[in-house]
């Protein structure tokens, strides 16, 4: 008997090639067999396939997050590769790129293998790894980029720290551009001599609350520097979690000049402002900090006009005991994997700023290209392509409940917020990791 495959019935298929209503048939080997209306299983050689209902839903390439903190190794009490992967699948992601600020740092072949092996063992989503640019993220000496690239690492970043030394960053870009495989250096843009001692955006609210601030210029100066270094070296630079109007404008001008620069923004930087910190609740503490209404508007404009290439979650779990410390002692970071798609729909699509196709470009095939995994993820939904797919209802309302999230941590700033857009199914290699909104592993 022919092994059972699957058919996703009656969905609104959206990918980089357009939009249509169709069934999607998946072969037992996890490859898309056919896309069309009222597909006949027998004609496709499928014996009694599993049917997945997509009525009223969008069927799209799986989402790709290029900025995820999985905490393993070293801080498994906050998150593990397994729990973070489960949260990703529930959020519609079929691939995530794990950031290197672990303990030990992902700055060697051994630690890269450890995280990759943990991802394979979990089997819930495709876990890729970003290696550190410098050893132990200290900004003093280059990490073995070539050795990590041989294991498939295609992004490098000292995320959590910007590389402060201008000459070292130039060397890193020149070295990276000479590797036999294309890689991208991603930068956490923060000039530490300007941000040191700050805990929120420097402005009206930091003055009112008596909390030391971080000026927008701390981000913008490094954005400016790295754009200049991209021009000097010709190497690709990716700028992480842009948060200020000045940063967005600098990237816009760089792209107009044809420089090899890409950028990302997080959901919290296009949905929340520094006024949230008035509660003194550390759940709103993040780096870069929440900024002004004008900055939020600029980030949204950057997403709309293509200046910003990707929406990345910067999913950053922390245990309750750490996150409930006084504001100036609490660590920075927010959860993001399970809420990002819904926030994009609620805050960008429903107001008419973006179409669903444009949102999906920002969350699927464009970040896949930045991460160097576009041959596998964010692919067109067509015969012969891998069945890494998400099925979601863009109209279904739900309320964010921190206790119901899959992460080991609960530090979401959206507790109690009603949003629209709920994942129904997430398929990795054609196998449902999420079925009817429930994780299967």
C-alpha positions, 0 to 999 in steps of 0.5 A, spaced: 500 500 500 502 507 498 504 510 504 499 515 507 500 522 505 496 529 507 492 534 504 491 541 506 484 542 504 481 549 501 486 554 504 487 561 501 494 559 499 499 565 499 506 565 497 512 569 494 508 567 487 501 570 489 495 568 492 490 563 490 485 558 493 487 551 493 488 544 496 496 542 498 497 535 497 504 532 501 507 526 499 509 521 505 517 524 504 515 531 506 515 534 499 509 537 496 506 533 491 501 538 488 497 544 489 490 545 486 482 545 486 479 539 489 485 534 489 483 527 488 488 523 492 487 516 488 489 520 482 495 522 486 497 515 488 495 517 496 492 512 499 487 514 505 491 521 506 490 525 512 486 531 511 487 537 514 482 543 514 484 550 512 477 552 511 477 560 512 485 560 513 491 562 510 496 556 507 503 559 507 510 558 507 513 557 514 515 563 518 522 564 519 525 567 526 532 570 525 533 572 532 531 567 537 534 566 544 533 559 546 538 559 552 541 553 551 546 551 553 547 555 560 540 557 562 535 552 561 531 554 567 529 560 562 528 556 556 531 550 552 532 548 545 526 543 545 521 548 549 523 554 545 522 550 538 515 548 541 513 555 542 516 557 535 511 551 532 505 554 536 507 561 533 507 558 526 515 558 525 518 552 521 525 555 522 529 559 528 536 562 528 538 561 535 543 567 538 549 565 541 549 569 547 549 562 551 553 560 557 558 558 554 558 562 548 556 559 541 563 561 538 566 554 537 564 548 533 563 544 539 558 549 542 555 549 535 554 542 534 551 541 541 545 546 539 544 543 532 544 536 535 539 539 540 534 541 535 535 535 531 533 531 537 527 536 539 525 535 532 519 540 532 522 546 528 528 547 524 533 550 529 539 554 526 545 557 529 548 564 529 555 564 531 559 569 535 563 574 531 568 575 537 570 570 542 566 570 548 562 576 545 568 580 548 569 584 542 577 583 542 578 577 538 575 574 532 571 567 533 573 561 528 568 564 523 570 559 517 570 553 522 563 554 524 561 556 517 563 549 515 558 546 519 552 551 516 552 557 520 550 563 515 549 568 520 554 571 525 553 576 531 555 578 538 548 579 539 546 583 546 553 586 545 555 591 539 562 590 536 565 596 539 572 596 536 571 599 529 577 596 526 575 589 529 569 590 525 572 592 519 576 586 519 570 581 521 567 584 515 573 583 510 574 576 513 567 574 512 566 576 505 572 572 503 569 565 506 567 560 501 560 560 502 556 567 503 555 569 510 552 575 513 554 579 519 549 581 524 549 587 529 546 589 535 547 596 534 549 600 541 555 604 543 556 602 550 559 609 552 553 612 551 548 607 553 552 605 559 548 605 566 541 606 562 535 602 563 530 605 558 529 610 552 532 617 554 526 622 554 520 625 557 518 618 560 525 617 563 525 624 566 519 623 569 520 616 572 527 618 574 530 612 571 537 613 567 536 613 559 539 610 553 539 616 548 537 614 541 544 616 538 547 610 542 543 606 536 544 610 531 551 612 531 553 604 530 548 604 525 551 609 521 558 606 522 556 599 520 553 602 514 560 606 512 563 599 513 559 595 509 560 601 503 568 600 505 568 593 505 563 591 500 560 585 505 553 584 507 551 587 514 544 586 517 542 591 523 538 587 528 532 590 532 532 597 529 528 602 534 529 609 532 527 614 527 534 616 525 536 608 524 530 607 519 532 613 515 540 611 515 538 604 512 533 607 507 538 612 505 543 606 505 539 602 500 538 608 496 545 608 494 545 600 493 549 598 499 549 591 502 545 592 508 538 589 511 535 590 517 529 587 522 524 590 527 521 586 532 513 586 534 515 590 541 518 596 537 512 597 532 507 596 538 509 599 544 512 605 547 516 608 553 510 610 556 509 603 558 515 603 563 510 608 567 508 602 571 515 600 573 514 593 570 520 590 568 516 586 563 517 592 559 525 592 559 528 591 553 534 592 549 534 596 545 529 600 549 522 601 547 522 608 544 517 614 542 511 614 538 514 617 533 519 612 533 514 607 533 511 610 527 518 610 523 519 603 524 512 601 521 513 606 515 520 602 514 516 596 514 511 598 509 516 601 504 521 596 504 526 599 508 526 594 514 526 587 511 524 582 516 520 582 522 524 578 528 522 576 535 528 577 539 524 572 543 528 573 550 525 568 556 527 570 563 525 566 569 520 570 574 525 571 579 530 575 575 524 579 571 521 581 577 527 584 580 527 592 581 527 595 574 534 597 574 536 590 576 532 586 572 534 583 565 532 586 558 528 581 554 521 579 552 517 573 549 515 573 542 515 567 538 507 565 540 505 572 539 509 575 533 504 573 527 498 575 531 501 582 532 503 583 525 496 582 523 492 586 528 497 592 528 499 592 521 494 588 516 488 590 520 489 597 519 491 597 512 498 598 513 500 591 510 497 586 506 497 579 508 502 577 503 507 583 505 506 581 512 508 574 510 514 576 506 517 580 512 516 573 516 518 568 512 521 568 505 525 575 506 528 573 513 530 566 510 534 569 505 537 574 510 539 567 514 542 564 508 536 558 508 532 560 502 533 554 499 529 550 504 525 555 508 520 560 505 519 556 499 514 557 494 508 552 495 508 548 489 510 541 487 517 539 488 518 544 494 519 542 501 512 542 505 514 547 511 508 550 512 503 554 516 496 554 516 493 560 520 486 563 521 487 571 520 481 573 523 480 568 530 481 573 536 484 570 542 487 573 548 494 573 550 495 569 557 502 568 559 501 562 563 498 558 557 504 559 553 509 554 551 515 557 553 518 555 560 518 563 562 512 568 562 515 575 560 510 577 555 508 584 555 502 583 552 498 579 557 491 580 557 491 583 550 486 581 545 489 580 538 487 576 531 490 571 528 491 564 530 495 558 528 491 552 526 497 547 523 504 548 523 508 542 518 515 541 518 517 536 512 510 535 511 509 532 518 504 536 523 508 539 529 502 543 531 495 540 529 488 544 530 492 549 535 495 543 539 503 542 539 504 534 537 511 534 541 
